Amino acid sequence: MRFGVYHEDGDQVEEEEYDDEAVDVIASRQHEYINHAVISVPTHRNPFDHDEAEETFFMGLCEVVI
């Protein structure tokens, strides 16, 4: 069972190609709305050590949500 977007250590992620001009336009438009210092973001790695732990978590989550 796999949820979320993450990659195991050693997995190679292909770089997506972006139009540099479009990226610059978007960044310039958003700049005025950034009112804080840079913050760290969570990694995209799987927080569960084993598939069984992940499955147990999501089964419990389904019980709470449903």
MOPAC internal coordinates of N, CA, C and O (Angstrom, degrees):
PM7 1SCF
backbone

  N    0.0000 0     0.00 0     0.00 0    0    0    0
  C    1.4591 1     0.00 0     0.00 0    1    0    0
  C    1.5240 1   107.52 1     0.00 0    2    1    0
  O    1.2310 1   119.89 1   -55.59 1    3    2    1
  N    1.3092 1   117.82 1   124.41 1    3    2    1
  C    1.4657 1   122.60 1  -178.92 1    5    3    2
  C    1.5162 1   109.92 1  -129.60 1    6    5    3
  O    1.2310 1   120.72 1   -52.75 1    7    6    5
  N    1.3249 1   116.22 1   127.25 1    7    6    5
  C    1.4543 1   121.76 1   177.46 1    9    7    6
  C    1.5190 1   108.64 1  -125.74 1   10    9    7
  O    1.2310 1   120.65 1   -25.27 1   11   10    9
  N    1.3056 1   116.36 1   154.73 1   11   10    9
  C    1.4588 1   120.93 1   175.18 1   13   11   10
  C    1.5102 1   112.41 1    80.65 1   14   13   11
  O    1.2310 1   121.51 1     1.00 1   15   14   13
  N    1.3086 1   114.71 1  -179.00 1   15   14   13
  C    1.4567 1   121.17 1   179.48 1   17   15   14
  C    1.5128 1   107.19 1  -115.94 1   18   17   15
  O    1.2310 1   120.72 1   -69.58 1   19   18   17
  N    1.3077 1   116.22 1   110.42 1   19   18   17
  C    1.4543 1   120.65 1   177.76 1   21   19   18
  C    1.5115 1   107.81 1  -154.94 1   22   21   19
  O    1.2310 1   121.36 1   -13.29 1   23   22   21
  N    1.2948 1   115.00 1   166.71 1   23   22   21
  C    1.4489 1   120.44 1  -179.84 1   25   23   22
  C    1.5237 1   108.06 1  -133.52 1   26   25   23
  O    1.2310 1   120.67 1   -43.71 1   27   26   25
  N    1.3093 1   116.32 1   136.29 1   27   26   25
  C    1.4488 1   120.98 1   175.84 1   29   27   26
  C    1.5259 1   108.15 1   -66.57 1   30   29   27
  O    1.2310 1   120.64 1   -25.59 1   31   30   29
  N    1.3397 1   116.38 1   154.41 1   31   30   29
  C    1.4561 1   119.59 1   175.92 1   33   31   30
  C    1.5219 1   108.46 1   -56.24 1   34   33   31
  O    1.2310 1   120.44 1   -43.08 1   35   34   33
  N    1.2847 1   116.76 1   136.92 1   35   34   33
  C    1.4567 1   121.17 1   179.38 1   37   35   34
  C    1.5174 1   113.06 1    94.77 1   38   37   35
  O    1.2310 1   119.80 1   161.81 1   39   38   37
  N    1.3493 1   117.98 1   -18.19 1   39   38   37
  C    1.4592 1   119.93 1   176.64 1   41   39   38
  C    1.5235 1   107.99 1   -69.40 1   42   41   39
  O    1.2310 1   120.92 1   -41.23 1   43   42   41
  N    1.2934 1   115.85 1   138.77 1   43   42   41
  C    1.4539 1   119.81 1   177.80 1   45   43   42
  C    1.5122 1   108.91 1   -98.50 1   46   45   43
  O    1.2310 1   120.79 1   -51.81 1   47   46   45
  N    1.3021 1   116.10 1   128.19 1   47   46   45
  C    1.4573 1   122.17 1   179.85 1   49   47   46
  C    1.5158 1   108.01 1  -102.92 1   50   49   47
  O    1.2310 1   120.71 1   -53.38 1   51   50   49
  N    1.3215 1   116.24 1   126.62 1   51   50   49
  C    1.4564 1   119.56 1   178.28 1   53   51   50
  C    1.5162 1   109.60 1   -74.27 1   54   53   51
  O    1.2310 1   121.20 1   -43.02 1   55   54   53
  N    1.3204 1   115.30 1   136.98 1   55   54   53
  C    1.4579 1   120.79 1   176.92 1   57   55   54
  C    1.5202 1   109.23 1   -72.84 1   58   57   55
  O    1.2310 1   120.26 1   -46.29 1   59   58   57
  N    1.3130 1   117.10 1   133.71 1   59   58   57
  C    1.4574 1   120.47 1   175.17 1   61   59   58
  C    1.5230 1   108.53 1   -83.20 1   62   61   59
  O    1.2310 1   120.71 1   -33.24 1   63   62   61
  N    1.3021 1   116.25 1   146.76 1   63   62   61
  C    1.4484 1   120.22 1   178.67 1   65   63   62
  C    1.5277 1   109.15 1   -91.90 1   66   65   63
  O    1.2310 1   121.32 1   -46.79 1   67   66   65
  N    1.3334 1   115.08 1   133.21 1   67   66   65
  C    1.4570 1   121.01 1   179.26 1   69   67   66
  C    1.5222 1   109.06 1  -124.89 1   70   69   67
  O    1.2310 1   121.36 1   -29.36 1   71   70   69
  N    1.3012 1   115.01 1   150.64 1   71   70   69
  C    1.4527 1   120.98 1   173.81 1   73   71   70
  C    1.5271 1   107.04 1   -76.45 1   74   73   71
  O    1.2310 1   120.21 1   -67.88 1   75   74   73
  N    1.3324 1   117.21 1   112.12 1   75   74   73
  C    1.4587 1   121.37 1  -175.87 1   77   75   74
  C    1.5212 1   112.59 1   -57.08 1   78   77   75
  O    1.2310 1   119.93 1   142.67 1   79   78   77
  N    1.3115 1   117.74 1   -37.33 1   79   78   77
  C    1.4596 1   120.77 1  -179.64 1   81   79   78
  C    1.5311 1   110.41 1   -64.89 1   82   81   79
  O    1.2310 1   120.27 1   137.55 1   83   82   81
  N    1.3285 1   117.09 1   -42.45 1   83   82   81
  C    1.4679 1   120.70 1   179.25 1   85   83   82
  C    1.5230 1   110.38 1   -64.58 1   86   85   83
  O    1.2310 1   120.38 1   140.18 1   87   86   85
  N    1.3198 1   116.88 1   -39.82 1   87   86   85
  C    1.4689 1   120.86 1   178.90 1   89   87   86
  C    1.5241 1   109.96 1   -62.86 1   90   89   87
  O    1.2310 1   120.24 1   136.51 1   91   90   89
  N    1.3187 1   117.14 1   -43.49 1   91   90   89
  C    1.4647 1   121.02 1   179.23 1   93   91   90
  C    1.5303 1   111.82 1   -63.69 1   94   93   91
  O    1.2310 1   120.07 1   139.53 1   95   94   93
  N    1.3219 1   117.48 1   -40.47 1   95   94   93
  C    1.4722 1   121.26 1   179.02 1   97   95   94
  C    1.5227 1   110.06 1   -63.50 1   98   97   95
  O    1.2310 1   120.49 1   133.18 1   99   98   97
  N    1.3144 1   116.67 1   -46.82 1   99   98   97
  C    1.4704 1   120.58 1  -179.84 1  101   99   98
  C    1.5265 1   110.04 1   -61.96 1  102  101   99
  O    1.2310 1   120.11 1   134.15 1  103  102  101
  N    1.3268 1   117.40 1   -45.85 1  103  102  101
  C    1.4642 1   121.53 1  -179.58 1  105  103  102
  C    1.5214 1   111.18 1   -60.89 1  106  105  103
  O    1.2310 1   120.08 1   137.61 1  107  106  105
  N    1.3305 1   117.46 1   -42.39 1  107  106  105
  C    1.4662 1   119.80 1  -178.89 1  109  107  106
  C    1.5249 1   111.48 1   -67.07 1  110  109  107
  O    1.2310 1   120.13 1   146.07 1  111  110  109
  N    1.3239 1   117.37 1   -33.93 1  111  110  109
  C    1.4696 1   120.26 1   179.44 1  113  111  110
  C    1.5277 1   111.83 1   -72.97 1  114  113  111
  O    1.2310 1   120.16 1   150.61 1  115  114  113
  N    1.3063 1   117.29 1   -29.39 1  115  114  113
  C    1.4655 1   120.73 1  -178.57 1  117  115  114
  C    1.5196 1   112.93 1   -86.35 1  118  117  115
  O    1.2310 1   120.09 1   160.76 1  119  118  117
  N    1.3223 1   117.42 1   -19.24 1  119  118  117
  C    1.4617 1   121.63 1  -173.69 1  121  119  118
  C    1.5332 1   112.90 1   -54.69 1  122  121  119
  O    1.2310 1   119.76 1   139.95 1  123  122  121
  N    1.3103 1   118.06 1   -40.05 1  123  122  121
  C    1.4687 1   120.48 1  -177.45 1  125  123  122
  C    1.5344 1   112.61 1   -66.84 1  126  125  123
  O    1.2310 1   119.76 1   161.38 1  127  126  125
  N    1.3207 1   118.07 1   -18.62 1  127  126  125
  C    1.4625 1   121.73 1  -177.86 1  129  127  126
  C    1.5286 1   113.02 1   -94.63 1  130  129  127
  O    1.2310 1   120.05 1   177.84 1  131  130  129
  N    1.3085 1   117.51 1    -2.16 1  131  130  129
  C    1.4654 1   121.03 1   180.00 1  133  131  130
  C    1.5207 1   107.95 1   -89.93 1  134  133  131
  O    1.2310 1   121.02 1   -69.13 1  135  134  133
  N    1.3333 1   115.65 1   110.87 1  135  134  133
  C    1.4627 1   120.69 1  -175.36 1  137  135  134
  C    1.5188 1   112.38 1  -121.29 1  138  137  135
  O    1.2310 1   120.23 1  -153.50 1  139  138  137
  N    1.3201 1   117.16 1    26.50 1  139  138  137
  C    1.4536 1   119.96 1  -178.18 1  141  139  138
  C    1.5237 1   110.06 1  -144.54 1  142  141  139
  O    1.2310 1   121.87 1   -16.23 1  143  142  141
  N    1.3167 1   114.02 1   163.77 1  143  142  141
  C    1.4639 1   118.67 1   176.80 1  145  143  142
  C    1.5342 1   109.06 1   -73.01 1  146  145  143
  O    1.2310 1   121.04 1   -16.25 1  147  146  145
  N    1.2942 1   115.61 1   163.75 1  147  146  145
  C    1.4577 1   121.21 1   178.59 1  149  147  146
  C    1.5230 1   109.85 1   -60.96 1  150  149  147
  O    1.2310 1   120.56 1   -41.12 1  151  150  149
  N    1.3386 1   116.53 1   138.88 1  151  150  149
  C    1.4580 1   120.75 1   177.90 1  153  151  150
  C    1.5205 1   109.51 1  -121.14 1  154  153  151
  O    1.2310 1   120.80 1   -24.13 1  155  154  153
  N    1.3175 1   116.07 1   155.87 1  155  154  153
  C    1.4619 1   120.57 1   176.67 1  157  155  154
  C    1.5176 1   108.99 1   -78.72 1  158  157  155
  O    1.2310 1   120.76 1   -34.76 1  159  158  157
  N    1.3053 1   116.15 1   145.24 1  159  158  157
  C    1.4568 1   120.78 1   177.08 1  161  159  158
  C    1.5211 1   108.80 1  -112.59 1  162  161  159
  O    1.2310 1   120.25 1   -25.56 1  163  162  161
  N    1.3256 1   117.12 1   154.44 1  163  162  161
  C    1.4594 1   119.22 1   179.28 1  165  163  162
  C    1.5239 1   111.14 1   -62.81 1  166  165  163
  O    1.2310 1   121.20 1   -27.61 1  167  166  165
  N    1.3111 1   115.31 1   152.39 1  167  166  165
  C    1.4559 1   119.63 1   176.04 1  169  167  166
  C    1.5230 1   109.15 1   -73.48 1  170  169  167
  O    1.2310 1   120.76 1   -14.80 1  171  170  169
  N    1.2972 1   116.14 1   165.20 1  171  170  169
  C    1.4576 1   120.91 1   179.09 1  173  171  170
  C    1.5235 1   111.88 1   -98.86 1  174  173  171
  O    1.2310 1   120.51 1  -159.04 1  175  174  173
  N    1.3139 1   116.62 1    20.96 1  175  174  173
  C    1.4590 1   118.85 1   179.62 1  177  175  174
  C    1.5235 1   109.91 1   -85.44 1  178  177  175
  O    1.2310 1   120.88 1   -23.30 1  179  178  177
  N    1.2899 1   115.92 1   156.70 1  179  178  177
  C    1.4567 1   121.66 1   179.71 1  181  179  178
  C    1.5272 1   108.68 1   -69.89 1  182  181  179
  O    1.2310 1   119.45 1   -57.15 1  183  182  181
  N    1.3277 1   118.65 1   122.85 1  183  182  181
  C    1.4643 1   120.34 1  -178.53 1  185  183  182
  C    1.5327 1   113.45 1   -75.53 1  186  185  183
  O    1.2310 1   119.83 1   170.48 1  187  186  185
  N    1.3067 1   117.93 1    -9.52 1  187  186  185
  C    1.4567 1   121.40 1  -178.06 1  189  187  186
  C    1.5239 1   110.46 1   -94.03 1  190  189  187
  O    1.2310 1   121.02 1   -43.05 1  191  190  189
  N    1.3421 1   115.65 1   136.95 1  191  190  189
  C    1.4605 1   120.97 1   179.85 1  193  191  190
  C    1.5279 1   112.16 1   -74.56 1  194  193  191
  O    1.2310 1   120.85 1   148.81 1  195  194  193
  N    1.3228 1   115.99 1   -31.19 1  195  194  193
  C    1.4691 1   120.62 1  -175.69 1  197  195  194
  C    1.5267 1   109.52 1  -136.64 1  198  197  195
  O    1.2310 1   120.91 1   -26.70 1  199  198  197
  N    1.3268 1   115.86 1   153.30 1  199  198  197
  C    1.4669 1   120.58 1   177.71 1  201  199  198
  C    1.5249 1   111.40 1   -60.63 1  202  201  199
  O    1.2310 1   120.64 1   146.15 1  203  202  201
  N    1.3308 1   116.39 1   -33.85 1  203  202  201
  C    1.4658 1   119.87 1  -179.37 1  205  203  202
  C    1.5291 1   111.25 1   -64.87 1  206  205  203
  O    1.2310 1   120.41 1   141.14 1  207  206  205
  N    1.3218 1   116.82 1   -38.86 1  207  206  205
  C    1.4677 1   120.59 1   178.70 1  209  207  206
  C    1.5269 1   110.48 1   -66.06 1  210  209  207
  O    1.2310 1   120.75 1   139.89 1  211  210  209
  N    1.3068 1   116.17 1   -40.11 1  211  210  209
  C    1.4662 1   120.75 1   178.31 1  213  211  210
  C    1.5253 1   110.14 1   -64.61 1  214  213  211
  O    1.2310 1   120.48 1   134.78 1  215  214  213
  N    1.3163 1   116.68 1   -45.22 1  215  214  213
  C    1.4604 1   120.73 1   179.88 1  217  215  214
  C    1.5266 1   111.42 1   -62.84 1  218  217  215
  O    1.2310 1   120.36 1   138.22 1  219  218  217
  N    1.3357 1   116.91 1   -41.78 1  219  218  217
  C    1.4714 1   121.07 1   177.95 1  221  219  218
  C    1.5263 1   110.85 1   -61.63 1  222  221  219
  O    1.2310 1   120.44 1   136.83 1  223  222  221
  N    1.3312 1   116.76 1   -43.17 1  223  222  221
  C    1.4565 1   120.69 1   179.15 1  225  223  222
  C    1.5165 1   111.16 1   -59.86 1  226  225  223
  O    1.2310 1   119.96 1   130.50 1  227  226  225
  N    1.3240 1   117.69 1   -49.50 1  227  226  225
  C    1.4533 1   120.32 1  -176.01 1  229  227  226
  C    1.5284 1   112.31 1   -71.70 1  230  229  227
  O    1.2310 1   120.12 1   151.26 1  231  230  229
  N    1.3082 1   117.37 1   -28.74 1  231  230  229
  C    1.4701 1   119.07 1   174.38 1  233  231  230
  C    1.5264 1   109.22 1   -66.52 1  234  233  231
  O    1.2310 1   120.13 1   137.15 1  235  234  233
  N    1.3336 1   117.36 1   -42.85 1  235  234  233
  C    1.4675 1   121.82 1   176.94 1  237  235  234
  C    1.5173 1   111.22 1   -64.43 1  238  237  235
  O    1.2310 1   120.49 1   138.96 1  239  238  237
  N    1.3234 1   116.67 1   -41.04 1  239  238  237
  C    1.4641 1   120.66 1   178.21 1  241  239  238
  C    1.5235 1   110.78 1   -60.81 1  242  241  239
  O    1.2310 1   120.54 1   137.09 1  243  242  241
  N    1.3222 1   116.57 1   -42.91 1  243  242  241
  C    1.4680 1   120.03 1   178.46 1  245  243  242
  C    1.5291 1   111.20 1   -61.69 1  246  245  243
  O    1.2310 1   120.66 1   143.27 1  247  246  245
  N    1.3269 1   116.34 1   -36.73 1  247  246  245
  C    1.4640 1   120.10 1   178.22 1  249  247  246
  C    1.5202 1   110.83 1   -63.91 1  250  249  247
  O    1.2310 1   120.10 1   141.38 1  251  250  249
  N    1.3042 1   117.42 1   -38.62 1  251  250  249
  C    1.4695 1   121.95 1  -177.61 1  253  251  250
  C    1.5255 1   110.54 1   -76.07 1  254  253  251
  O    1.2310 1   119.98 1   139.34 1  255  254  253
  N    1.3103 1   117.64 1   -40.66 1  255  254  253
  C    1.4561 1   121.78 1  -174.81 1  257  255  254
  C    1.5220 1   111.85 1   -76.81 1  258  257  255
  O    1.2310 1   120.72 1   141.33 1  259  258  257
  N    1.3021 1   116.24 1   -38.67 1  259  258  257
  C    1.4715 1   119.24 1  -174.68 1  261  259  258
  C    1.4910 1   111.86 1   -82.68 1  262  261  259
  O    1.2310 1   120.10 1   180.00 1  263  262  261

